[in-house]
Amino acid sequence: MTRTSRRITLVLALTAAVAALTAGPATAANGTAGQRETVCAQDLAVRVTAPHGAWMGTLYRGQTFLVEEAGGQWVYGFAYGDINRRGWVQNGWFC
C-alpha cells in the first residue's frame, strides 16, 4: 500500500468515525415534563447551572432523568444513576 492510499484510507476511517459519533438520535425522543425518561444515548452530559454550562457528570444508556421543565433543545430535571442531582441535559436523547 502506498503512502497516499494509506492516507486516504485513514481519512475515510476518521470520517466514518466522526459521522458515527455525531449522528443524531435516530430512534430517540424529546423529554416530556413530569415523566421519568430513560436515556437512549451512549452517554449524556448533565450541566449544572444552565444549558452549555459547567459539566456536572454523565448519564449513561439505561439511566433515567426526571424531566421537570421541557421545551426546546434542553430540559431541566433530576438525573438519577451516578449523579442524583438536578441539572440540564440536551433534549432528544430519551427512549
Secondary structure as UniProt FT lines:
FT   HELIX           3..22
FT   TURN            33..34
FT   STRAND          36..39
FT   STRAND          43..47
FT   TURN            51..52
FT   STRAND          55..60
FT   TURN            61..62
FT   STRAND          64..69
FT   TURN            72..73
FT   STRAND          74..79
FT   TURN            80..83
FT   STRAND          85..90
//
